[in-house]
């Protein structure tokens, strides 16, 4: 256990079971003080969070339970205020809380779409906003957004979940840039794990391989003192991968009357990944395109 978190204070949302519980226990085992946040499976009780706190305390750690809903800004602010009153800092935020409302888009209600976006996306926004100024003032912070392959690559019946999870990648990309000068590092974790949300959806063998404990080492790395920033780390069954949002070199076509036809004819060339890049920010696209256009015009 060379990776330690002594003196660090971490908030983990959705930590009453599954991934969140494993994240909280792993951080506590390495010296972190934990705020175990969970609204409960019934949406009304923090008993699950209290049980995780009891586990941490039984092992000699320090922790407190919170039943705040991540979609309730006032409740989240009160949770953070209580954390500051007890320990005086917040070093780590793990945005893990989530729900599922799976249906094909044709059958999904707008209410179910909005609810999933509110919990996953706005819940992460609310919690991150509540700790952001604290992290800026102390010139230290580690924030993890829990994204998903459903957002990165799509998954049938999860348009709401996928949209929210990909939005978290966009949030991470920008916050990582804004946090640099205050040593706030923001990353995404894309887990594949068996949790209470996935019970009944997988076989016993698959569930055994996808124990949430196999994901938490990735989380520990993303919130460590030497953590990267702007990383999308995929994890499941003890395997770890990286996902990237890339940009191909492309081609200059211009805006002539046959531009659309040229795009169709040259789409394979446009999509050639031989010289693709991972842009440092969103401005890279415009810079790249102006460069392509300028080079083409000089040749003409």
N, C-alpha and C positions, 0 to 999 in steps of 0.2 A: 504493500500500500504506500508507494512512494508519492503518489498524488494525494495531497492532503488539503483540507479545507478548514483547518483550525482557525478560529476567530471569524470565519465567514458566516453570514446569515443568508439563508436561502428560503424563498417562497416557492412552493410547488403546488400548482392548482390541479384539481382533479386527482388528489393524492390519497384518496381513501381506499383505493384498490388498484389492481392492474399495474400499468406502466408507472403511474404517478407514485404509487406506494413504493415500488421498486426503486424509483429515482430518489425518493425521500430517504429510504433506508440506506441506500448506497452513499448518499451525501453525508448522512448522520454518522455512518460507520467510519467516515474519514474526517470527522471532527466538526462538520458544519452544524450550526443551530438551525432548526427547521420550523417553518410555518407550514403546517399540513392543512391545505385548503381542500374542502370537499363539501358539496351541497347534499351528497347522499343520493343513492339510487332512486329514492322516492322524491327527490327535489326539495325535501323539507327538513332533513336531519343531518347533523354533523357527527353522528355516532361513528361512522366509518373513519373519519379523520381522527377522532379521539382514540380509536383502537390503534391506529398507526402511531400516534403520539405515545401511547402506552408501550408499544414495542420499542420505540426509540429510547424512552426513559428506562425501560427494563435493561437495555443494553448499555446504560450509562450516559446516554446522550441528553441533549436539551431540545425540547420541541414544544410548540403550542398548536392547538387546533383552531381552525376557522371554518365556519359554515357559510361564509359570504358567497353569494352568487357572483360569478365573474361578469355578469351582465348588469349588475347593480353598482354603478359608480360610487355611490355614497357608502355602500357596504364595503367595497374594496378599499376605499380611502380610509375607512375606519380600521380595517384589518392592517393596513400599512402603518397607520398611526399607532396602533397597539404594538406592532413590531418595533417601531422606533422607540416607543416608551420603554419597552423591555430590554432591547439590545442595542439601540442607538445607531443602527445602520441596516442597509439591505444591499447585499453584494450580488445575489443571484436570483433571477426570476425564471422559472420554468413554466411556460404557458402550455399546460397539458390538458386542461379541462375540455371535454367535448361530448357530443351526443351524436346519434345517428337517426335519420328519418329517411331510410332508403325506399325509393320508388322510382320507376321510370319517369322521365320528365313529363310525359303525357298524362300520367296519373298523379303527379305530385301537386299538392296545393301550394299556393303562394305562402301560406302561413308556415308550412313545414320548411319551405326554402328559406324564408326569412329567419326562422328560429335557429336553424343550423348555422347560418351566417352570423347571427347575433352571438351565439355561444363561442364559436371557434374564432371568428375574425374580431368582432367587437369586444369579446371577452379578453382577447389578447391585447387589443388596443387599450382597453380600460385599465388592465393590470399594469401594462408597460408604462402608460402615462402616469399612473399613481406612484411609480418608483423612479421615473426618469430624472426628475430634478434632484432627488436624493443621490442617485448615482453620479450625476454631473457634479454636484457639490463635493462629493468625496473622491472624484476623479478615479472611479473604479466601478465597473458593472459588467455583469455577464447575463445576457438574455437569450433564451432559446424559445423559438417558435416551433410547435409541433406541426409539421406539414405532413404530406402523405403522397404515396405514389398515385393515389386517386386524383390528386390535384396535378401532379407532375405529368402524368401520362393518361389520365382518364380511367373511369371504371363504370361499367353499365349500372344504372340505377342510383348513381351518387352525384348527380349534377350539383346539388346543393353543397354537399360535403366537398366535392372536388373544387368547386368555385371558391369556397372559403379557404381551403387548404392552399390553393395556388395564390390567393390574395396574401396569405401570410408570407410567402416567398417575396412578393413585392414589398411588403412592409419591412421585412428583414433587410432587403437590398438597400433601401433608403436609410433606415435607422442605423445600419452599420456605417454608412458614410457620415451621418450626423454625429455619431458617437465617438469617432476616432480621436478627436482632440481631448476627450475626457476619459480615454481608455475604457469606453463601453463597447464591448464586443458582442455582436448580435449574430446568431446562427440559426439554422433550421435543422431539425432532426426529423427524418422520415422513417418511422418505425413500422415493422411488420411484426405484430405481436398478438398473442391471444389475450383478450381482456374481456370484461363483462359485456362490452359492446359486440364482441364477435362470437360469444357462446352460441352454439347451435348452428354456426355457419361453416364449421370445419370439422374434420375427422379427429378422433382422439390422438392418432399418431402425429398429425400436423400440429394440433394444439400443444402436444408435448414438446415438439421441436421449437415452437414459437413462444416459449416462455418469456414473459416480459423481462426477466432478469438478464436475458441475453442482449437486450437493447441498452440497458443502463450504462454499461461501460462507455458507449458512445456519448451519452449525455454527460458523463463525468468529464470527458475530454473537452467537450464544447463549452463547459463552464469553468474550466480550470484556469489557473493564473496564466498559463502559457497558451490559452485557447486561441484559435484562429478567429477571423471575423469574415462574414459573408460566405460561410460554407454551408452547403446542403449535404448532410451526412445521412446516408441510408443505412438502416440496421435491421437485422432480423435473423434469428436462429444462430447467432454467433458470427454472422457474416456482415461485413461492412463495405459499403461502396460510396462513391460520390456522384452527385448529379450536378450538371452544369446548365446554365442558360447561355447559349452560344450565338455567335453571329458569323455567317459565312462571308467570304470575300465579295461575292456577288459580281454582277456585271453592270456596266452602264448601258442603258437603252435609250434614255431620253423620253420626250413626251410627244413624239411624232404620231401621225395618224395610224401607224401600224404598231405602236408600242405594245398594246395588249397582245397582238399576235406574236410579236417577238418574245414577250414574256413566256407565252405558251410554248414556243418553239425552243426556248433556251432554259426552261425551268430546271433541267438537270444540271446545267452549268451554274445557274444561280444557286442551286442547293449543294454544290460541290463542297464537301467538308474538309478538303485537303489543307486549306489555310484558314480555317475558322478560328475565331478568337473568343475569349471570355471577356466582354467589355468591363472596364472598371466602373463605369456609370452609364446612365441612359444617354448621356450626351455623345457617347462613342458612335452611336448609329448615325447621327447627323454628320459628325466629323468624317466618318468612313464614307458616307454617300457623297459629301462635297469633294472629298479626295478623289473618288472614282470619277465624278463628273469633270473635275478640273483636269485630271490626267487624260480623259477621253477628248476633251475639247482642245487640249494642247496638240494632240495627234492629228486633229482634223484640220 
